[in-house]
Amino acid sequence: MLRLHTTFARPALASRLALFSPASRRFVRKMSQKTLFQAIKEDHEEMYEYHDQYKRARERGDVEAQTRWVNQLRWEVARHAVGEEIVVYPLMEKHLGEKGKQLADHDRAEHLNVKNDLYQLEGLDPGTADFDNLIEKMMASLHHHNDDEEIDDLPLLEPAIGEQASKAAAQEFKRTKKFVPTRAHPDAPNKPPFETFAGFLAAPIDKLVDVFASFPKEEEMKEAKEELKHRDHDAAASRAAKA
């Protein structure tokens, strides 16, 4: 089972209180300049970074670190999924017609598979073969799903809504993630308006549990963010070289 470790409660709580710091407010202003595509892709890259950190912890046999990074990954994936279901998929249905409805329904079905995987993880022990196999199965599904969004969905949606609406949607997406559940609820409705109410009702208990759960330490998160920043820089340089 995923264990609760009160010794890590303070960093986890501090990271959430940091949402209201001056630095966080500057970050929100910066985020207002990002498009929906950029905001979604940024989340995808964070998921991959947390998975990479988990794999490194697994390779060195550090079960506590594996637990911390899985909790961080689970937290991000759950918030991201519900944020998309509340903000992004309704936009696809509204602006892309029948095609948008088909894409949104397909994405919701893929989300359900990932939520089920996350839910099953809570019944397994980090450091075991079953746990690791399920993580890898989930990440393979996520890579496929995220690629569909970046290659098919968002390139259709953004021209349909325009740049300003895309930036506004990016803000709404990020804002929604702060209030949605932080754990997987595969039995919760995932279509408007029901997913909104179900998600918000579940959030307080989820956040309370997260305070007592083991999450990456602040220095670990800083190192991961720096690594992600360098990865983005290298990717941009590679694209420029090919242009």
Contacts in CASP RR format, 6 or more apart in sequence:
PFRMAT RR
TARGET T0000
AUTHOR 0000-0000-0000
METHOD contacts of the structure
MODEL  1
MLRLHTTFARPALASRLALFSPASRRFVRKMSQKTLFQAIKEDHEEMYEY
HDQYKRARERGDVEAQTRWVNQLRWEVARHAVGEEIVVYPLMEKHLGEKG
KQLADHDRAEHLNVKNDLYQLEGLDPGTADFDNLIEKMMASLHHHNDDEE
IDDLPLLEPAIGEQASKAAAQEFKRTKKFVPTRAHPDAPNKPPFETFAGF
LAAPIDKLVDVFASFPKEEEMKEAKEELKHRDHDAAASRAAKA
1 122 0 8 1.000
1 123 0 8 1.000
1 124 0 8 1.000
1 125 0 8 1.000
2 67 0 8 1.000
2 70 0 8 1.000
2 71 0 8 1.000
2 121 0 8 1.000
2 122 0 8 1.000
2 123 0 8 1.000
2 126 0 8 1.000
2 213 0 8 1.000
3 67 0 8 1.000
3 214 0 8 1.000
4 209 0 8 1.000
4 212 0 8 1.000
4 213 0 8 1.000
4 214 0 8 1.000
5 67 0 8 1.000
5 212 0 8 1.000
5 213 0 8 1.000
5 214 0 8 1.000
6 212 0 8 1.000
8 68 0 8 1.000
8 213 0 8 1.000
8 214 0 8 1.000
8 215 0 8 1.000
8 217 0 8 1.000
9 211 0 8 1.000
9 212 0 8 1.000
11 215 0 8 1.000
11 216 0 8 1.000
11 217 0 8 1.000
11 218 0 8 1.000
12 210 0 8 1.000
12 211 0 8 1.000
12 213 0 8 1.000
12 214 0 8 1.000
12 215 0 8 1.000
13 211 0 8 1.000
14 218 0 8 1.000
15 215 0 8 1.000
15 218 0 8 1.000
15 221 0 8 1.000
16 207 0 8 1.000
16 210 0 8 1.000
16 211 0 8 1.000
18 24 0 8 1.000
19 178 0 8 1.000
28 171 0 8 1.000
28 174 0 8 1.000
31 39 0 8 1.000
31 170 0 8 1.000
31 171 0 8 1.000
31 174 0 8 1.000
32 167 0 8 1.000
32 170 0 8 1.000
32 171 0 8 1.000
33 167 0 8 1.000
34 42 0 8 1.000
34 167 0 8 1.000
34 170 0 8 1.000
35 158 0 8 1.000
35 163 0 8 1.000
35 166 0 8 1.000
35 167 0 8 1.000
35 170 0 8 1.000
36 88 0 8 1.000
36 154 0 8 1.000
36 157 0 8 1.000
36 158 0 8 1.000
36 166 0 8 1.000
36 167 0 8 1.000
36 169 0 8 1.000
36 170 0 8 1.000
36 173 0 8 1.000
37 150 0 8 1.000
37 154 0 8 1.000
37 155 0 8 1.000
37 158 0 8 1.000
37 166 0 8 1.000
38 170 0 8 1.000
39 170 0 8 1.000
39 173 0 8 1.000
39 174 0 8 1.000
40 84 0 8 1.000
40 88 0 8 1.000
40 149 0 8 1.000
40 150 0 8 1.000
40 154 0 8 1.000
40 173 0 8 1.000
41 150 0 8 1.000
43 76 0 8 1.000
43 80 0 8 1.000
44 146 0 8 1.000
44 149 0 8 1.000
44 150 0 8 1.000
45 228 0 8 1.000
45 231 0 8 1.000
45 232 0 8 1.000
46 76 0 8 1.000
46 228 0 8 1.000
47 73 0 8 1.000
47 76 0 8 1.000
47 77 0 8 1.000
47 80 0 8 1.000
47 139 0 8 1.000
47 142 0 8 1.000
47 146 0 8 1.000
48 143 0 8 1.000
49 224 0 8 1.000
49 227 0 8 1.000
49 228 0 8 1.000
49 231 0 8 1.000
50 69 0 8 1.000
50 72 0 8 1.000
50 73 0 8 1.000
50 76 0 8 1.000
50 224 0 8 1.000
51 69 0 8 1.000
51 73 0 8 1.000
51 135 0 8 1.000
51 139 0 8 1.000
52 227 0 8 1.000
53 65 0 8 1.000
53 69 0 8 1.000
53 216 0 8 1.000
53 220 0 8 1.000
53 224 0 8 1.000
54 66 0 8 1.000
54 69 0 8 1.000
54 70 0 8 1.000
54 73 0 8 1.000
54 135 0 8 1.000
57 63 0 8 1.000
57 65 0 8 1.000
57 66 0 8 1.000
57 68 0 8 1.000
57 69 0 8 1.000
58 66 0 8 1.000
58 127 0 8 1.000
58 132 0 8 1.000
61 127 0 8 1.000
63 126 0 8 1.000
63 127 0 8 1.000
64 214 0 8 1.000
65 216 0 8 1.000
65 220 0 8 1.000
66 126 0 8 1.000
66 127 0 8 1.000
67 126 0 8 1.000
67 214 0 8 1.000
68 214 0 8 1.000
68 215 0 8 1.000
68 216 0 8 1.000
68 217 0 8 1.000
68 220 0 8 1.000
69 216 0 8 1.000
70 121 0 8 1.000
70 126 0 8 1.000
70 135 0 8 1.000
71 210 0 8 1.000
71 213 0 8 1.000
71 214 0 8 1.000
71 215 0 8 1.000
71 216 0 8 1.000
72 215 0 8 1.000
72 216 0 8 1.000
72 221 0 8 1.000
74 118 0 8 1.000
74 121 0 8 1.000
74 183 0 8 1.000
74 184 0 8 1.000
75 182 0 8 1.000
75 183 0 8 1.000
75 210 0 8 1.000
75 215 0 8 1.000
77 114 0 8 1.000
77 118 0 8 1.000
77 142 0 8 1.000
77 184 0 8 1.000
78 115 0 8 1.000
78 118 0 8 1.000
78 180 0 8 1.000
78 181 0 8 1.000
78 182 0 8 1.000
78 183 0 8 1.000
78 184 0 8 1.000
78 185 0 8 1.000
79 177 0 8 1.000
79 180 0 8 1.000
79 181 0 8 1.000
79 182 0 8 1.000
80 177 0 8 1.000
81 111 0 8 1.000
81 114 0 8 1.000
81 115 0 8 1.000
82 176 0 8 1.000
82 177 0 8 1.000
82 180 0 8 1.000
82 181 0 8 1.000
82 195 0 8 1.000
82 199 0 8 1.000
83 173 0 8 1.000
83 176 0 8 1.000
83 177 0 8 1.000
83 180 0 8 1.000
84 107 0 8 1.000
84 111 0 8 1.000
84 173 0 8 1.000
85 108 0 8 1.000
85 111 0 8 1.000
85 190 0 8 1.000
85 191 0 8 1.000
85 195 0 8 1.000
86 176 0 8 1.000
86 180 0 8 1.000
86 192 0 8 1.000
86 195 0 8 1.000
86 196 0 8 1.000
87 169 0 8 1.000
87 172 0 8 1.000
87 173 0 8 1.000
87 176 0 8 1.000
88 157 0 8 1.000
88 169 0 8 1.000
88 173 0 8 1.000
89 104 0 8 1.000
89 107 0 8 1.000
89 108 0 8 1.000
90 104 0 8 1.000
90 192 0 8 1.000
91 157 0 8 1.000
91 161 0 8 1.000
91 169 0 8 1.000
92 100 0 8 1.000
92 101 0 8 1.000
92 103 0 8 1.000
92 104 0 8 1.000
92 153 0 8 1.000
92 156 0 8 1.000
92 157 0 8 1.000
93 100 0 8 1.000
93 101 0 8 1.000
93 104 0 8 1.000
95 157 0 8 1.000
95 160 0 8 1.000
95 161 0 8 1.000
96 103 0 8 1.000
96 156 0 8 1.000
96 157 0 8 1.000
96 160 0 8 1.000
99 156 0 8 1.000
100 156 0 8 1.000
103 152 0 8 1.000
103 153 0 8 1.000
103 156 0 8 1.000
106 148 0 8 1.000
107 145 0 8 1.000
107 148 0 8 1.000
107 149 0 8 1.000
107 153 0 8 1.000
108 190 0 8 1.000
108 191 0 8 1.000
110 141 0 8 1.000
110 144 0 8 1.000
110 145 0 8 1.000
110 148 0 8 1.000
111 145 0 8 1.000
111 190 0 8 1.000
112 186 0 8 1.000
112 190 0 8 1.000
113 141 0 8 1.000
114 138 0 8 1.000
114 141 0 8 1.000
114 142 0 8 1.000
114 145 0 8 1.000
114 184 0 8 1.000
115 184 0 8 1.000
115 185 0 8 1.000
115 186 0 8 1.000
116 184 0 8 1.000
116 186 0 8 1.000
117 134 0 8 1.000
117 137 0 8 1.000
117 138 0 8 1.000
117 141 0 8 1.000
118 138 0 8 1.000
118 183 0 8 1.000
118 184 0 8 1.000
118 186 0 8 1.000
119 184 0 8 1.000
119 185 0 8 1.000
119 186 0 8 1.000
120 134 0 8 1.000
121 131 0 8 1.000
121 134 0 8 1.000
121 135 0 8 1.000
121 138 0 8 1.000
122 183 0 8 1.000
124 130 0 8 1.000
124 131 0 8 1.000
124 134 0 8 1.000
125 131 0 8 1.000
157 166 0 8 1.000
158 166 0 8 1.000
161 169 0 8 1.000
179 200 0 8 1.000
179 203 0 8 1.000
180 199 0 8 1.000
180 200 0 8 1.000
180 203 0 8 1.000
181 188 0 8 1.000
181 199 0 8 1.000
181 202 0 8 1.000
181 203 0 8 1.000
181 206 0 8 1.000
182 203 0 8 1.000
182 206 0 8 1.000
182 207 0 8 1.000
182 210 0 8 1.000
183 202 0 8 1.000
183 206 0 8 1.000
183 209 0 8 1.000
183 210 0 8 1.000
185 198 0 8 1.000
185 199 0 8 1.000
185 202 0 8 1.000
188 195 0 8 1.000
188 198 0 8 1.000
188 199 0 8 1.000
188 202 0 8 1.000
189 195 0 8 1.000
189 198 0 8 1.000
216 224 0 8 1.000
END
